[in-house]
Amino acid sequence: MAQAGADRKLRVVMVGCGFFARNHLMAWHHLEGAELVGVCDLDKSRAAAFAGLIAQAGNTPPAVFDDLAGMLDALRPDLVDVVTTMESHEALVGICARKGVATICQKPFAPDLAAVRRIVALAEQAGIPLMIHENFRFQGPMVQLRQALDQGVIGTPVAARLSWRCGFDVFKGQPYLAKVERLVLLDLVIHLFDLARFLFGDVDRILARTQKVRPGIAGEDGAVCLLEHGGGVVSEVLGSYHTRIDPDPFPETLIRVDGTKGHLEVRQGYQLVIHGPDGVTHRSIAPVAPDWGDPVWAMVQESVLNTQAHFLEAIRTGQEAATSAQDNEKTFALVEAAYRSSAEGRWVDLATV
Ligand SMILES: NC(=O)c1ccc[n+]([C@@H]2O[C@H](COP(=O)([O-])OP(=O)(O)OC[C@H]3O[C@@H](n4cnc5c(N)ncnc54)[C@H](O)[C@@H]3O)[C@@H](O)[C@H]2O)c1
């Protein structure tokens, strides 16, 4: 990978200016090492609205486009941020690969594992850095949890539970999700699988069961999964869009890890409680809200900022990003294996996926 000069801002363009992309827009705008020079959407008025948000604050707005290839020819950026839904990723990353531009692409990588593998091959053949915007492992609280585990505060992890179950109405902001046939595993649990890999390493096999509770949606909205990690940890991963809890924990992942010398919990309200050999400690691991953030979305927005900062750093240093295309293929394989497991009612070995 070519290294960029440390003193030069990298010129960034975004494609996709919908529901989630506003977080990307604000993060690129505020990141020191980036200069957002273009925004693109098939619906040009959405791109124009994004440029308007930047101009409002008295800053030079990015140029507005409705065609990615045209934007790349006109602006010759250092990197492209693809913030569209998964069906368009293969075509859009293909354009970036043909133009030889480093790319970061939102999750889910693609609708299925075969498409993921085609895109990985495209990027490898073109020699472009390709990172997936898998942001849960970049959440401040999760980074602090990983640090505590690395410090051995509970000895060696043995068993864990990662739970993201709430009643937050995802269909309000993302109405297209009601029509998606593969819903909770592909849209949400994929983040938890990545987090489980980040905390406990790669997975050998998986047992999963999906559930559909909410009427009128095409896909499943709940899943319970059991993962056997190669290093010996067994983790339980639970995801749901139908669980009624008051107060609702959105957007927090609640975690329990048992180790050889104690256990720890990440409790609602960003509390890390460690039951270690020397007693119990309580620590706040609350996220730091960006200036442009909203209190409910603070952790999400902080993680977007951290994810984008990581990609900038990867390009500057020539290092592979932590959630590179190759790495994310492993997370995606877990999703594919989980659907197979649920359909066939049996454990699925990752080596067979
Ligand atoms: N990481 C997270 O925490 C998180 C949260 C929410 C959404 N997402 C992901 O972000 C992605 C986008 O989701 P969204 O809810 O913002 O979608 P959206 O439908 O609101 O926005 C997508 C935008 O992309 C545009 N678009 C589609 N194809 C295009 C093309 N070929 N060229 C130019 N523009 C094109 C559409 O016109 C639309 O404006 C999804 O993959 C979703 O899963 C991630």
The ligand as an ORCA input file, in Angstrom:
! r2SCAN-3c Opt
* xyz 0 1
  N     -22.366      0.686     11.354
  C     -23.542      1.086     11.838
  O     -23.675      1.254     13.039
  C     -24.658      1.339     10.879
  C     -25.860      1.911     11.302
  C     -26.856      2.149     10.348
  C     -26.651      1.803      9.021
  N     -25.481      1.205      8.666
  C     -25.218      0.773      7.289
  O     -25.038      1.909      6.457
  C     -25.433      1.599      5.125
  C     -26.357      2.690      4.639
  O     -27.539      2.626      5.403
  P     -28.601      3.813      5.416
  O     -29.627      3.418      6.424
  O     -27.923      5.111      5.554
  O     -29.226      3.658      3.939
  P     -30.126      4.704      3.153
  O     -30.992      3.904      2.237
  O     -30.788      5.659      4.100
  O     -29.063      5.532      2.310
  C     -28.377      4.985      1.222
  C     -28.157      6.095      0.218
  O     -27.298      5.589     -0.810
  C     -27.756      6.079     -2.063
  N     -27.275      5.190     -3.130
  C     -27.593      3.892     -3.331
  N     -26.934      3.395     -4.393
  C     -26.157      4.396     -4.868
  C     -25.250      4.510     -5.948
  N     -25.008      3.489     -6.771
  N     -24.630      5.687     -6.155
  C     -24.879      6.738     -5.340
  N     -25.743      6.691     -4.292
  C     -26.375      5.540     -4.060
  C     -29.270      6.109     -1.911
  O     -29.866      6.982     -2.849
  C     -29.433      6.556     -0.470
  O     -29.536      7.967     -0.348
  C     -26.107      0.214      5.196
  O     -25.226     -0.759      4.695
  C     -26.380      0.010      6.684
  O     -26.352     -1.345      7.095
  C     -24.493      0.984      9.561
*
